[in-house]
Amino acid sequence: MSLTFLEFEKPIEELEQKIAELQRISKDGDLSLEKEIQRLRYKSHEQTREVFSKLGAWQITQIARHPQRPYTLDYIERIIDDFQEIHGDRMFADDPAIISGLGFIGPFRVAVIGHQKGRDTKERTYRNFGMPKPEGYRKAQRVMKLAEKFNLPVVTFIDTPGAYPGVGAEERGQSHAIASVIQLMTSIATPIVSMVIGEGGSGGALAIGVCDRLMMLQYSTYSVISPEGCASILWKSSDKADQAAEAMGMTTGDLMKLNLVDEVVSEPLGGAHRDYDGVAISVKLSLVQVLDSLSALPTDELLERRYNRLMGFGALKSKK
């Protein structure tokens, strides 16, 4: 799969095209161009480092949405051993926009829940572009209750533009499904770890993001609304999405300052889509460390810490 470059990566793309052309010439002929190829690779590496050291919120949003970014199933394939998927909400249907099941992360048997987008048009339609319907959130509730029953930690992977707002979803109780799973996550007596791997959009993301530890990949985002939606409300035009992204404080740096995120997991240079295996190793190591610390806590202390964590969000301090 050839790498797709974003608009702000054009200087990098030009260098990579030159490298590919030299590799083709070297392969087809007797001329050795290895030194020049190595020089251009070093130049591309340095150019990538410079570009990614100056990213704004809108550029980070574009990376979080990158069509080649690893999705939940890509992480499951690489870090979850013996994964057994669970389908259906036992009420209406199965929602492919939510992946759920049981497996192992290192030594820990866990319940896994995550949003799943699609790569091509057919899969995107099947997965509803990663936007869950009520049956998806009810499936998540079913798996969480199962995890609590068997004392399994819950790990969620967040990557959605938001819950599906269609008529059918509303008729089947979309808002109630989201509220119910949020309520459940505040009280289940087992550790919950959430990882934002791409877009963390609106209540669709929050619905599986109430947790004991919230982690984010370096170039992911988490917000109450998309930049386009915010711009449409404030400026009556989605063309100002870049301004909205800067104002919303939706990147890891902004969220860490507000103490809304517990840990940021570094991505490979150029973003997670450039090295699936590399970012999966970082994610697995972070998850194992967090699961180890949370699993050691008595249940009463775990629930008390979760309550205090949630109640601490948005607290105001009076000036003296």
HELIX and SHEET records of a PDB file:
HELIX    1   1 GLU A    7  GLU A    9  5                                   3    
HELIX    2   2 LYS A   10  ASP A   28  1                                  19    
HELIX    3   3 GLU A   34  PHE A   52  1                                  19    
HELIX    4   4 ALA A   57  ALA A   64  1                                   8    
HELIX    5   5 THR A   72  ILE A   79  1                                   8    
HELIX    6   6 THR A  121  TYR A  126  1                                   6    
HELIX    7   7 ASN A  128  GLY A  130  5                                   3    
HELIX    8   8 PRO A  134  LYS A  149  1                                  16    
HELIX    9   9 VAL A  167  GLU A  171  1                                   5    
HELIX   10  10 GLN A  174  MET A  185  1                                  12    
HELIX   11  11 SER A  202  LEU A  206  1                                   5    
HELIX   12  12 PRO A  227  LEU A  234  1                                   8    
HELIX   13  13 SER A  238  LYS A  240  5                                   3    
HELIX   14  14 ALA A  241  MET A  248  1                                   8    
HELIX   15  15 THR A  252  LYS A  257  1                                   6    
HELIX   16  16 ALA A  272  ARG A  274  5                                   3    
HELIX   17  17 TYR A  276  SER A  295  1                                  20    
HELIX   18  18 THR A  299  MET A  311  1                                  13    
SHEET    1   A 7 ASP A  81  GLU A  85  0                                        
SHEET    2   A 7 ILE A  98  ILE A 105 -1                                        
SHEET    3   A 7 PHE A 108  HIS A 115 -1                                        
SHEET    4   A 7 VAL A 154  THR A 160  1                                        
SHEET    5   A 7 ILE A 192  GLY A 201  1                                        
SHEET    6   A 7 ARG A 213  LEU A 217  1                                        
SHEET    7   A 7 GLU A 263  VAL A 265  1                                        
SHEET    1   B 6 ASP A  81  GLU A  85  0                                        
SHEET    2   B 6 ILE A  98  ILE A 105 -1                                        
SHEET    3   B 6 PHE A 108  HIS A 115 -1                                        
SHEET    4   B 6 VAL A 154  THR A 160  1                                        
SHEET    5   B 6 ILE A 192  GLY A 201  1                                        
SHEET    6   B 6 THR A 221  SER A 223  1                                        
END                                                                             
